[in-house]
Amino acid sequence: MEKEFLKRLFQQEFSKMVAVISSLFGLEHIEIAEDVVSETFLQATETWGVKGMPPNPTAWLYAVARQKTLYYFRRNKILEKKVIPELVARQEKSQEIEEPDFSQQNIRDSQLQMLFAVCNPAIASEAQIGLALRILCGFGIDEIAEAFLSNKETINKRLFRAKEKLRTEKIKMQLPPENEIAGRLDNVLHIIYLLFSEGYYSKTQNQILRKELCIEALRLGLMLAGYEKTHLPKTNALIALMCFHASRFGARETSEDGFVLYEQQDEALWDQELIDQGKHFLYLSAEGEEISSYHLEARIAYWHCIKADTREKWENILSLYNQLLMVNYSPSVALNRTFALYKANGRQEALVEAEKLKLENNHFYYLLLGELYKGFDNKKAALNFQKAYSLAKTETERTGIQKMIDNLS
Amino acid sequence: MKEFMLLFRFPQSNIDPSKIPPAEFQALAKKWQDWAGGIAAQGRMASNGNRLALEGKVLKPGGVITDGPFVEIREMLGSFIVVKADSLEEATTLAHGCPALDSNGTVEIRPIIG
């Protein structure tokens, strides 16, 4: 229990402390900030293991990190030569070395600045997600490797390159000027969206890790909503979308590794609190004229939070998917749209449209076709399920598809 | 893939669109949206174009201007979309099922060249 508490505490504080210290040193020395924080955690684990947990662990961490930061300032030659003159120049009159300021206000500001820095379009998005997981969410290298089904070495390399990019592109820890915020926000929201999707649709079987990814993405979204300049309708739409999806987390999980499909989910397991929070943000997102893809996806997710199969529900979902395809085509949106077409306009029309899609390397395509033929032409249904089986990527999927084939006869 | 413009033309009618019952109007809008969605689902939508309002003016040689509705023209241009296809034949296939055809309208398919 205590170990779990420490892990959580460190993960939470990592991103805050790295942000604050980096804002002091400059982003080009982000590794120093990471080292200081890691050493602080190490010292905490050792000291607390012997003496027990202090009454206010967070304050303890900040105090030790502050000491270590000052120590670095005094001892490290690179810092003396490079950082301090710069800092002195920046502070102009004051010759005093600034201490890291761990006030609530400064933590928030630094985290926001870090969020914009990490989500700078100059960094390739795969590296960006890794960096975001590390720096903004405080995930360990092994956890990131697990989320990407990769190894630590690859992730370390990727993070190293991303940090190099921060230096070469001279990315600063500061919020973009006011007239650029809305544009730069698009990239920030996109990274948060990818973080969330990484958790929601991740290849890893580790359910706890996946849920944590989603929670972190939601936290970053809420952070943006808490700041006046980034509290925009599209921010709220993205938050609503994440809340609605996350509400079904409990209902999706099974004791085995598989997932419970939407149709078979027990709605009593849906998290009503998250649904309500989602509705609140959906309401806020309706301000203004802009309809982003997050708006459309949030509304689709909203309708999915109503279990009863009504004509109204599926007509709305179909219409939203139609609109989403115009802004953002992807094979999975096309497949979901065709399923909504089946629910709203019937099997016949959906079959005609499905046959036109020709997504022949996509096993979900054959799953959809199989589903549409089921009970109408079971022979064709079986044929399609078999194609899906041969294209499926994981054992879990194959087991699930085999069950569908067996159920036909 | 090349781009083709699909132009929808309708027979001139005297029905005031604002008098169409809302439910009927909605059903018609849904038909169009579902049809266009089907093209988009195939990844063939390049632009869902612009919708044109029904009022307008016509300028003729000699500076003669007439107000719409365009009584002297048998058909009026409704709106357009731009689709992606490999050939004119394929683009024409995409046009099948267009709701304009249900109301005696036509779809004109023209390659876009630059």
Contacts between the chains, C-beta under 8 A, distances in Angstrom:
chain1	res1	chain2	res2	distance
A	315	B	30	7.1
A	318	B	34	6.9
A	318	B	37	7.4
A	319	B	30	7.0
A	319	B	33	6.0
A	321	B	37	6.9
A	322	B	33	4.9
A	322	B	34	6.6
A	322	B	36	6.8
A	322	B	37	3.2
A	322	B	40	6.9
A	323	B	33	7.8
A	325	B	37	5.9
A	325	B	40	3.6
A	325	B	41	5.9
A	325	B	45	7.1
A	326	B	36	7.6
A	326	B	40	5.7
A	326	B	45	6.4
A	326	B	48	5.1
A	329	B	40	6.3
A	329	B	43	5.3
A	329	B	45	7.3
A	331	B	43	7.8
A	333	B	41	7.9
A	334	B	40	7.7
A	334	B	41	4.0
A	334	B	42	7.3
A	334	B	43	7.0
A	337	B	37	6.1
A	337	B	41	5.2
A	338	B	41	6.3
A	341	B	34	7.1
A	341	B	37	7.8
A	341	B	38	8.0
A	345	B	34	6.9
A	353	B	38	5.2
A	353	B	41	6.7
A	356	B	38	7.2
A	356	B	41	7.8
A	356	B	42	5.6
A	357	B	41	6.2
A	357	B	42	6.1
A	358	B	42	7.7
